[in-house]
């Protein structure tokens, strides 16, 4: 019975390996395609600058119209520690919410860490107290 389990484990590992190999090859192809696409974008950007235009629509041989255009996005940054200090923990929890998401990633595994290396360990630990997020109300 134990031999069957070993065989099943071996076959399962083989299947994982095959799937990862296929994924690795496709990932490499994606990177090559993205590199080529970036070069095309550079060429189009040069032409748009030469033509002093922010947008260009072109009809392709298959009848589709494709457009190159500059678009602007805006991202805001928030200093969460400062916000906590300013509004306090109760109001902070009303203002700031977080949303967790879970997804599968497949990528090259990192190198295994060696715990015995003296290059990565201090001979004496520093016991410096680092400040945390203050709790309470800020009085002005």
C-alpha positions as CSV (number, residue, x, y, z in Angstrom):
1,X,0.0,0.0,0.0
2,X,2.9,2.4,0.8
3,X,4.4,1.7,-2.6
4,X,1.2,3.0,-4.2
5,X,1.4,6.2,-2.2
6,X,5.0,6.8,-3.3
7,X,4.1,6.2,-6.9
8,X,1.2,8.5,-6.6
9,X,3.4,11.2,-5.0
10,X,6.0,10.8,-7.8
11,X,3.4,11.1,-10.5
12,X,1.8,14.1,-8.8
13,X,5.2,15.8,-8.5
14,X,5.9,15.0,-12.2
15,X,2.6,16.7,-13.1
16,X,3.4,19.8,-11.1
17,X,6.8,19.9,-12.8
18,X,5.3,19.6,-16.3
19,X,2.8,22.4,-15.6
20,X,5.4,24.7,-14.1
21,X,7.7,24.1,-17.2
22,X,4.8,25.0,-19.5
23,X,4.1,28.1,-17.4
24,X,7.8,29.1,-17.4
25,X,8.0,28.8,-21.2
26,X,4.9,30.9,-21.7
27,X,6.1,33.5,-19.2
28,X,9.4,33.8,-21.2
29,X,7.3,34.3,-24.4
30,X,5.2,37.0,-22.7
31,X,8.3,38.9,-21.6
32,X,9.7,38.8,-25.2
33,X,6.4,40.0,-26.6
34,X,6.1,42.8,-24.0
35,X,9.6,43.9,-24.9
36,X,8.7,44.1,-28.6
37,X,5.5,45.9,-27.7
38,X,7.4,48.5,-25.7
39,X,9.7,49.1,-28.6
40,X,6.7,49.7,-30.8
41,X,5.3,52.1,-28.2
42,X,8.6,54.0,-28.2
43,X,8.4,54.3,-32.0
44,X,4.8,55.6,-31.9
45,X,5.7,58.0,-29.1
46,X,8.5,59.4,-31.2
47,X,6.2,59.9,-34.2
48,X,3.5,61.5,-32.0
49,X,6.0,64.0,-30.7
50,X,7.3,64.7,-34.2
51,X,3.7,65.3,-35.3
52,X,3.0,67.3,-32.2
53,X,-0.1,65.2,-31.5
54,X,-1.5,63.5,-28.4
55,X,-3.6,61.0,-30.3
56,X,-3.6,59.1,-33.6
57,X,-6.3,56.7,-35.0
58,X,-5.3,54.4,-37.8
59,X,-7.4,51.9,-39.8
60,X,-5.7,48.5,-40.2
61,X,-5.8,46.1,-43.0
62,X,-8.4,44.0,-41.3
63,X,-10.8,46.9,-41.0
64,X,-10.2,47.6,-37.3
65,X,-9.4,51.1,-36.1
66,X,-6.6,51.3,-33.5
67,X,-5.7,54.4,-31.5
68,X,-2.6,55.5,-29.7
69,X,-3.3,58.3,-27.2
70,X,-1.7,59.7,-24.1
71,X,-3.8,59.4,-21.0
72,X,-3.1,60.7,-17.5
73,X,-3.9,58.9,-14.3
74,X,-3.7,60.2,-10.8
75,X,-2.8,58.3,-7.6
76,X,-3.0,59.7,-4.2
77,X,-0.7,58.8,-1.3
78,X,-1.8,59.0,2.3
79,X,0.5,59.1,5.3
80,X,-1.5,56.7,7.5
81,X,0.5,57.3,10.6
82,X,-0.1,61.1,10.3
83,X,-3.8,60.4,9.7
84,X,-4.0,58.2,12.8
85,X,-2.3,61.0,14.9
86,X,-4.6,63.6,13.5
87,X,-8.0,61.9,13.7
88,X,-7.5,59.3,16.4
89,X,-8.0,55.5,16.3
90,X,-11.8,55.5,16.3
91,X,-12.3,57.9,13.4
92,X,-9.3,56.3,11.7
93,X,-11.1,52.9,11.6
94,X,-14.1,54.7,10.0
95,X,-12.0,56.4,7.4
96,X,-9.4,53.6,6.5
97,X,-10.6,50.2,5.5
98,X,-8.7,47.5,3.8
99,X,-9.7,44.8,1.4
100,X,-7.8,41.6,1.1
101,X,-7.6,39.6,-2.1
102,X,-6.1,36.2,-2.7
103,X,-4.8,34.9,-6.0
104,X,-2.4,32.2,-7.2
105,X,1.0,33.2,-8.4
106,X,3.5,31.0,-10.2
107,X,7.1,32.3,-10.3
108,X,10.7,31.3,-9.9
109,X,11.4,30.3,-6.4
110,X,14.0,32.3,-4.5
111,X,17.2,30.9,-3.3
112,X,17.2,29.0,0.0
113,X,18.5,31.1,2.8
114,X,21.5,29.8,4.8
115,X,21.0,30.4,8.5
116,X,24.7,29.7,9.3
117,X,26.2,32.7,7.5
118,X,28.0,35.2,9.7
119,X,27.4,37.8,7.1
120,X,23.7,38.0,7.9
121,X,23.8,37.9,11.7
122,X,24.9,40.6,14.1
123,X,27.2,39.3,16.9
124,X,25.3,41.5,19.4
125,X,21.6,42.4,18.9
126,X,20.7,46.1,19.2
127,X,17.8,46.6,21.5
128,X,16.6,50.0,20.2
129,X,12.9,50.6,20.9
130,X,11.3,51.8,17.7
131,X,8.3,54.1,18.0
132,X,4.9,52.6,17.0
133,X,1.7,54.3,16.0
134,X,0.6,56.4,18.8
135,X,-2.7,55.5,20.4
136,X,-5.1,58.2,21.8
137,X,-6.3,61.6,20.8
138,X,-4.0,64.4,19.7
139,X,-4.7,67.6,21.6
140,X,-3.9,70.9,20.1
